[in-house]
Amino acid sequence: MKGVWVSYITLDMQNEDKNEKAFKNKIENIISTSKENGFNTLIMQVRPFCDALYKSSVYPWSHILTGEQGKNPLYDPLKIACDLCHKNNMKIHAWINPYRVSSESTPKELSSNNPYVKDNSIGFIFNKNIYLDPSNQKAQELIVNGVEEIANNYDIDGIQFDDYFYPEESAEIDKEQYKAYKSSTPKPLSKEKWRMENVNTLIKRVYKAINKINDNIEFGISPQGNINNNKALGADLYTWCKEEGYIDYICPQLYFSLDNPSLKFEESLNQWVDIEKHKNLKIYVGLAGYKAGSDKDSGTWLDNNDILKTEIKICEERKLEGIMLYSYESLISKENKEEIKNVSNYLNGVTQ
């Protein structure tokens, strides 16, 4: 696996010609640039805000296609991307943000057929952000139905959830839900474990639904790279990795330099490699293309211009199944240029 994450920001058509030809040209450029740099898979964000970059009977059309959520762009972005990827011998994974409805002012206005607008009991608001409620049965059904729709209707190679689960900062958002759960359960779980169990139930249902439709579609999750941060989000990665029936792959976002004083890349990688895993689990490693050549991680990305290449080599030495780079924008950024050139040469087998 040599994947590149393609975010909704990269796919945004709002300031461009909002037509099928323009979108097709954009995807062709993304594929061409990714292939030239040695990558073989696109992880394309197709549901960023409880909306869709594909023809859906569950979610409204995404605002990034026309500037207005719910407005039909008159073409199918995901079908175009699937067709072009496979034509160019590349794989494509559909990247989903399962719970996010809006983030502050994005999108500016939710459409009348947005599931949350139709029934706001399925979610909650926290710090001007709207989330689907992981404990809500209707919300779970909505997410599962959306995944089934993609698996049934598109020639995709994988489906991936990102690292947004519960917002960790708040104990208040689901106070009433937890209270109702406790009053109806003889031996209730702690709130932390209850949250995890809500997310686990969804993950298990999604895995089962995908495999029932097409067991060749990989289902994976890309959690936060600092393994200790995930518990607060309700992300029970130890169960997902250890027990079959949850995920086919895990791709932790190890967005750290080799010498990051807070958490070094290898230090974090060791923690992920050492956790108990079921026999079929693949480990891909998320790498921070966007940090290359920057002053992030206390300036340690400025120490060398082959940090990403070294990290890829480390993953290979550990016999891991591959890497994913965040994000496509780093392949065309001036700041990231030197690092990406070294990565490209390495992935393409060019000796320097």
Secondary structure, 3 states (H helix, E strand, C coil): CEEEEECHHHHCCCCCCCCHHHHHHHHHHHHHHHHHCCCCEEEEEEECCCCECCCCCCCCECHHHHCCCCCCCCCCHHHHHHHHHHHCCCEEEEEECCCEEEECCECCCCCCCCHHHHCHHHEEEECCEEEECCCCHHHHHHHHHHHHHHHHHCCCCEEEECCCCCCCCCCCCCHHHHHHHHHCCCCCCCHHHHHHHHHHHHHHHHHHHHHHHCCCCEEEECCECCHHHCHHHCCCHHHHHHCCCCCCEECCECCCCCCCCCCCHHHHHHHHHHCCCCCCCEEEEEEEHHHCCCCCCCCHHHCCCCHHHHHHHHHHHCCCCEEEEECHHHHCCCCCHHHHHHHHHHHCCCCC
